Amino acid sequence: MDYKEVRAYLEEMKQTLETKMTDPSLSMEEKEEIRRSIGNYEYIIELTDMNHFERGSVNQ
């Protein structure tokens, strides 16, 4: 997978979790678990961006 595919996949997974958060039948524990997962995806996206852009600057 290239950078754009990985980034799109991670964004899609994060969006899926954000959509699940709107379910009023979720318990507080489930909502907290989803919040942590969203935070994890945000962190992974940040690392993916850093890796992609740092690689580009090293090769220049």
N, CA, C and O atoms as CSV, one atom per row, in Angstrom:
chain,resi,resn,atom,element,x,y,z
A,1,MET,N,N,0.848,-1.186,0.000
A,1,MET,CA,C,0.000,0.000,0.000
A,1,MET,C,C,0.889,1.244,0.000
A,1,MET,O,O,1.923,1.289,0.668
A,2,ASP,N,N,0.476,2.217,-0.740
A,2,ASP,CA,C,1.225,3.460,-0.716
A,2,ASP,C,C,0.606,4.410,0.320
A,2,ASP,O,O,-0.408,4.107,0.948
A,3,TYR,N,N,1.243,5.545,0.467
A,3,TYR,CA,C,0.847,6.507,1.488
A,3,TYR,C,C,-0.627,6.898,1.386
A,3,TYR,O,O,-1.341,6.900,2.389
A,4,LYS,N,N,-1.081,7.228,0.178
A,4,LYS,CA,C,-2.457,7.696,0.005
A,4,LYS,C,C,-3.466,6.612,0.358
A,4,LYS,O,O,-4.503,6.903,0.954
A,5,GLU,N,N,-3.177,5.370,-0.001
A,5,GLU,CA,C,-4.084,4.266,0.323
A,5,GLU,C,C,-4.157,4.045,1.828
A,5,GLU,O,O,-5.239,3.865,2.387
A,6,VAL,N,N,-3.002,4.062,2.474
A,6,VAL,CA,C,-2.953,3.863,3.927
A,6,VAL,C,C,-3.697,4.987,4.627
A,6,VAL,O,O,-4.502,4.744,5.527
A,7,ARG,N,N,-3.426,6.218,4.211
A,7,ARG,CA,C,-4.057,7.388,4.838
A,7,ARG,C,C,-5.574,7.326,4.665
A,7,ARG,O,O,-6.317,7.595,5.609
A,8,ALA,N,N,-6.035,6.975,3.473
A,8,ALA,CA,C,-7.475,6.886,3.205
A,8,ALA,C,C,-8.107,5.779,4.048
A,8,ALA,O,O,-9.201,5.958,4.583
A,9,TYR,N,N,-7.432,4.647,4.168
A,9,TYR,CA,C,-7.952,3.536,4.969
A,9,TYR,C,C,-8.079,3.944,6.437
A,9,TYR,O,O,-9.101,3.684,7.071
A,10,LEU,N,N,-7.041,4.580,6.970
A,10,LEU,CA,C,-7.073,5.007,8.367
A,10,LEU,C,C,-8.166,6.037,8.612
A,10,LEU,O,O,-8.862,5.972,9.625
A,11,GLU,N,N,-8.323,6.982,7.700
A,11,GLU,CA,C,-9.383,7.991,7.825
A,11,GLU,C,C,-10.761,7.332,7.779
A,11,GLU,O,O,-11.670,7.722,8.512
A,12,GLU,N,N,-10.904,6.334,6.914
A,12,GLU,CA,C,-12.182,5.624,6.807
A,12,GLU,C,C,-12.504,4.892,8.108
A,12,GLU,O,O,-13.644,4.923,8.572
A,13,MET,N,N,-11.516,4.239,8.693
A,13,MET,CA,C,-11.729,3.518,9.945
A,13,MET,C,C,-12.084,4.494,11.072
A,13,MET,O,O,-12.963,4.214,11.887
A,14,LYS,N,N,-11.406,5.620,11.110
A,14,LYS,CA,C,-11.695,6.648,12.116
A,14,LYS,C,C,-13.116,7.180,11.935
A,14,LYS,O,O,-13.844,7.351,12.913
A,15,GLN,N,N,-13.510,7.439,10.700
A,15,GLN,CA,C,-14.854,7.944,10.416
A,15,GLN,C,C,-15.924,6.932,10.826
A,15,GLN,O,O,-16.982,7.313,11.327
A,16,THR,N,N,-15.652,5.659,10.617
A,16,THR,CA,C,-16.585,4.608,11.024
A,16,THR,C,C,-16.805,4.650,12.538
A,16,THR,O,O,-17.935,4.528,13.009
A,17,LEU,N,N,-15.736,4.822,13.283
A,17,LEU,CA,C,-15.855,4.908,14.744
A,17,LEU,C,C,-16.606,6.172,15.165
A,17,LEU,O,O,-17.415,6.138,16.093
A,18,GLU,N,N,-16.337,7.281,14.483
A,18,GLU,CA,C,-17.037,8.521,14.816
A,18,GLU,C,C,-18.534,8.383,14.555
A,18,GLU,O,O,-19.351,8.947,15.283
A,19,THR,N,N,-18.884,7.642,13.529
A,19,THR,CA,C,-20.298,7.390,13.232
A,19,THR,C,C,-20.925,6.531,14.334
A,19,THR,O,O,-22.064,6.769,14.736
A,20,LYS,N,N,-20.187,5.542,14.817
A,20,LYS,CA,C,-20.692,4.682,15.892
A,20,LYS,C,C,-20.949,5.472,17.172
A,20,LYS,O,O,-21.829,5.119,17.958
A,21,MET,N,N,-20.187,6.531,17.378
A,21,MET,CA,C,-20.332,7.339,18.599
A,21,MET,C,C,-21.709,7.991,18.685
A,21,MET,O,O,-22.150,8.352,19.776
A,22,THR,N,N,-22.382,8.143,17.571
A,22,THR,CA,C,-23.694,8.805,17.582
A,22,THR,C,C,-24.816,7.875,18.022
A,22,THR,O,O,-25.953,8.316,18.188
A,23,ASP,N,N,-24.514,6.598,18.212
A,23,ASP,CA,C,-25.523,5.627,18.633
A,23,ASP,C,C,-25.904,5.886,20.094
A,23,ASP,O,O,-25.067,5.736,20.983
A,24,PRO,N,N,-27.151,6.271,20.349
A,24,PRO,CA,C,-27.546,6.601,21.727
A,24,PRO,C,C,-27.621,5.386,22.656
A,24,PRO,O,O,-27.685,5.551,23.874
A,25,SER,N,N,-27.616,4.197,22.115
A,25,SER,CA,C,-27.728,3.010,22.962
A,25,SER,C,C,-26.387,2.532,23.516
A,25,SER,O,O,-26.344,1.552,24.260
A,26,LEU,N,N,-25.295,3.209,23.164
A,26,LEU,CA,C,-23.980,2.797,23.666
A,26,LEU,C,C,-23.843,3.133,25.151
A,26,LEU,O,O,-24.324,4.162,25.623
A,27,SER,N,N,-23.180,2.245,25.860
A,27,SER,CA,C,-22.900,2.520,27.267
A,27,SER,C,C,-21.716,3.482,27.363
A,27,SER,O,O,-21.003,3.698,26.383
A,28,MET,N,N,-21.515,4.045,28.529
A,28,MET,CA,C,-20.387,4.960,28.741
A,28,MET,C,C,-19.062,4.247,28.498
A,28,MET,O,O,-18.132,4.842,27.952
A,29,GLU,N,N,-18.963,2.986,28.893
A,29,GLU,CA,C,-17.737,2.216,28.690
A,29,GLU,C,C,-17.454,2.024,27.203
A,29,GLU,O,O,-16.314,2.138,26.754
A,30,GLU,N,N,-18.505,1.732,26.452
A,30,GLU,CA,C,-18.339,1.554,25.008
A,30,GLU,C,C,-17.926,2.862,24.339
A,30,GLU,O,O,-17.073,2.866,23.451
A,31,LYS,N,N,-18.524,3.965,24.761
A,31,LYS,CA,C,-18.163,5.264,24.207
A,31,LYS,C,C,-16.710,5.609,24.523
A,31,LYS,O,O,-15.995,6.139,23.672
A,32,GLU,N,N,-16.279,5.312,25.733
A,32,GLU,CA,C,-14.895,5.588,26.119
A,32,GLU,C,C,-13.927,4.734,25.304
A,32,GLU,O,O,-12.875,5.219,24.886
A,33,GLU,N,N,-14.266,3.492,25.080
A,33,GLU,CA,C,-13.431,2.609,24.271
A,33,GLU,C,C,-13.328,3.130,22.833
A,33,GLU,O,O,-12.252,3.099,22.237
A,34,ILE,N,N,-14.432,3.602,22.285
A,34,ILE,CA,C,-14.432,4.161,20.933
A,34,ILE,C,C,-13.592,5.433,20.892
A,34,ILE,O,O,-12.847,5.650,19.936
A,35,ARG,N,N,-13.707,6.282,21.927
A,35,ARG,CA,C,-12.886,7.499,21.992
A,35,ARG,C,C,-11.400,7.164,21.991
A,35,ARG,O,O,-10.609,7.819,21.313
A,36,ARG,N,N,-11.027,6.143,22.751
A,36,ARG,CA,C,-9.616,5.722,22.779
A,36,ARG,C,C,-9.179,5.208,21.411
A,36,ARG,O,O,-8.071,5.495,20.959
A,37,SER,N,N,-10.040,4.458,20.764
A,37,SER,CA,C,-9.716,3.931,19.434
A,37,SER,C,C,-9.568,5.060,18.417
A,37,SER,O,O,-8.673,5.024,17.572
A,38,ILE,N,N,-10.436,6.053,18.498
A,38,ILE,CA,C,-10.331,7.207,17.605
A,38,ILE,C,C,-9.000,7.920,17.850
A,38,ILE,O,O,-8.314,8.301,16.901
A,39,GLY,N,N,-8.644,8.096,19.096
A,39,GLY,CA,C,-7.358,8.709,19.435
A,39,GLY,C,C,-6.197,7.907,18.885
A,39,GLY,O,O,-5.214,8.477,18.411
A,40,ASN,N,N,-6.302,6.587,18.944
A,40,ASN,CA,C,-5.250,5.733,18.389
A,40,ASN,C,C,-5.132,5.924,16.884
A,40,ASN,O,O,-4.027,6.024,16.352
A,41,TYR,N,N,-6.270,5.977,16.198
A,41,TYR,CA,C,-6.236,6.190,14.750
A,41,TYR,C,C,-5.643,7.557,14.416
A,41,TYR,O,O,-4.878,7.680,13.460
A,42,GLU,N,N,-5.985,8.577,15.189
A,42,GLU,CA,C,-5.416,9.902,14.953
A,42,GLU,C,C,-3.901,9.876,15.110
A,42,GLU,O,O,-3.176,10.501,14.336
A,43,TYR,N,N,-3.431,9.152,16.112
A,43,TYR,CA,C,-1.989,9.041,16.342
A,43,TYR,C,C,-1.316,8.284,15.199
A,43,TYR,O,O,-0.249,8.684,14.735
A,44,ILE,N,N,-1.925,7.207,14.748
A,44,ILE,CA,C,-1.364,6.427,13.646
A,44,ILE,C,C,-1.338,7.269,12.369
A,44,ILE,O,O,-0.375,7.200,11.604
A,45,ILE,N,N,-2.377,8.057,12.135
A,45,ILE,CA,C,-2.408,8.946,10.970
A,45,ILE,C,C,-1.277,9.958,11.065
A,45,ILE,O,O,-0.599,10.227,10.073
A,46,GLU,N,N,-1.070,10.517,12.246
A,46,GLU,CA,C,0.009,11.482,12.445
A,46,GLU,C,C,1.370,10.845,12.159
A,46,GLU,O,O,2.214,11.445,11.493
A,47,LEU,N,N,1.577,9.635,12.662
A,47,LEU,CA,C,2.840,8.932,12.406
A,47,LEU,C,C,3.008,8.622,10.920
A,47,LEU,O,O,4.111,8.724,10.384
A,48,THR,N,N,1.931,8.249,10.266
A,48,THR,CA,C,1.977,7.965,8.834
A,48,THR,C,C,2.374,9.224,8.059
A,48,THR,O,O,3.205,9.163,7.153
A,49,ASP,N,N,1.780,10.358,8.418
A,49,ASP,CA,C,2.127,11.622,7.767
A,49,ASP,C,C,3.591,11.978,8.008
A,49,ASP,O,O,4.302,12.366,7.081
A,50,MET,N,N,4.033,11.844,9.243
A,50,MET,CA,C,5.416,12.170,9.573
A,50,MET,C,C,6.379,11.291,8.792
A,50,MET,O,O,7.366,11.782,8.244
A,51,ASN,N,N,6.101,10.008,8.738
A,51,ASN,CA,C,6.972,9.081,8.024
A,51,ASN,C,C,7.015,9.426,6.535
A,51,ASN,O,O,8.082,9.416,5.920
A,52,HIS,N,N,5.867,9.726,5.968
A,52,HIS,CA,C,5.800,10.049,4.542
A,52,HIS,C,C,6.580,11.318,4.222
A,52,HIS,O,O,7.377,11.329,3.283
A,53,PHE,N,N,6.367,12.378,4.979
A,53,PHE,CA,C,7.000,13.651,4.672
A,53,PHE,C,C,8.470,13.671,5.053
A,53,PHE,O,O,9.261,14.325,4.373
A,54,GLU,N,N,8.866,12.975,6.119
A,54,GLU,CA,C,10.268,12.903,6.469
A,54,GLU,C,C,11.052,12.130,5.429
A,54,GLU,O,O,12.185,12.484,5.104
A,55,ARG,N,N,10.452,11.079,4.909
A,55,ARG,CA,C,11.120,10.305,3.870
A,55,ARG,C,C,11.382,11.169,2.645
A,55,ARG,O,O,12.444,11.086,2.029
A,56,GLY,N,N,10.421,11.982,2.306
A,56,GLY,CA,C,10.585,12.854,1.149
A,56,GLY,C,C,11.674,13.883,1.338
A,56,GLY,O,O,12.376,14.214,0.383
A,57,SER,N,N,11.835,14.402,2.548
A,57,SER,CA,C,12.843,15.427,2.779
A,57,SER,C,C,14.254,14.841,2.840
A,57,SER,O,O,15.215,15.544,2.526
A,58,VAL,N,N,14.403,13.591,3.230
A,58,VAL,CA,C,15.717,12.953,3.315
A,58,VAL,C,C,16.262,12.698,1.913
A,58,VAL,O,O,17.468,12.796,1.685
A,59,ASN,N,N,15.385,12.375,0.987
A,59,ASN,CA,C,15.816,12.041,-0.365
A,59,ASN,C,C,16.142,13.251,-1.219
A,59,ASN,O,O,16.670,13.094,-2.320
A,60,GLN,N,N,15.850,14.431,-0.756
A,60,GLN,CA,C,16.065,15.618,-1.587
A,60,GLN,C,C,17.483,16.068,-1.556
A,60,GLN,O,O,17.832,17.055,-2.204
